[in-house]
Amino acid sequence: MKRLNPFPAKNITVQLFFRGFLGSFGLLGKFYALRHMALGDSTIIFTSVPLFETFFARIFLKEPCGPFEILLLTVCLLGIILVIRPDSIFGVEDSLVLSEQSVHYNSPLGIVAALVSVFGQSTSGVLNRSLKDVPVNIITWWSGMCISISAAIACVIFDVDWVSSFTPKLGWSIFIGMISYVAVCTNSLIYRFEEAGISSLLRKVTDVLLGYGVQVIYFGDLPSITTSLGVMIIVVSVIFSGFRKIVSKKMLFNFKVRRFLFCIIETSEEVKKQSQIEEGQKDDETNSS
């Protein structure tokens, strides 16, 4: 069995370092956003990651990002504004609430944490794409190391007594850690086979359905009309972006198939002509003899 070096070439090590810490910032931001925002609202903001991945992939990896993607990104930002409903635009109280039982607790800390999480997830996704030739074990090793360091720093900054808060729920903490490790491994494998933007499309749409399903069914928290409108805008933008990439890849695949078949037909015709020439030469030799 070949031993893997956790410290590959210098440029790869730098990318692994930034990928690990950006991913850890994304996870920490997601954690605090889920604690200080409505579950569905924070989830729908996380759903915009594919569009931001497409934008950053264009800058760093030179992947395609045309006017259509820029338009979708702009529309998605509008949807995010409708979801977070900043007081400077909508006022302190939002009167467009579907139910009096609806609880909206999107604090400024939660909004900032959600945006930091989007930035961290999108940039780490782009770095995942650039590290597609690096073994998954090395990527997850760097991710675990960076996340551990970031979590320790966060405990010091926020003065968290992690021993007393961790011990009573040790089993759940281990279970979450195992699931998170599986998620990191599968997420790293995704970027080996797909572009940075489309790879998280299905995952994010599923997050929205589960997030708002839990918020409405379990917590009984109905979203406001403005939030519902923002959700629809973001989901439609993400779906349009994903389907456009799927259609373009399918068209490219069909073009390659047609080109392959054309080459086969052209080659067979050339072989047929060559065989006819050889048969004609043999007939001429026979007649001359």
Secondary structure, DSSP 8 states (H G I E B T S, - for coil): -----SS-SHHHHHHHHHHHHHHHHHHHHHHHHHHHS-HHHHHHHHTTHHHHHHHHHHHHT-----HHHHHHHHHHHHHHHHHH--HHHH-SS----S-TT------HHHHHHHHHHHHHHHHHHHHHHHTTTS-HHHHHHHHHHHHHHHHHHHHHHTT--HHHHHGGGHHHHHHHHHHHHHHHHHHHHHTTTS-TTGGGHHHHHHHHHHHHHIIIIIS-----HHHHHHHHHHHHHHHHHHHHHHHHHHHHHHHHHHHHHHHHHHHHHHHHHHHHHHHHHHHHHHHH-
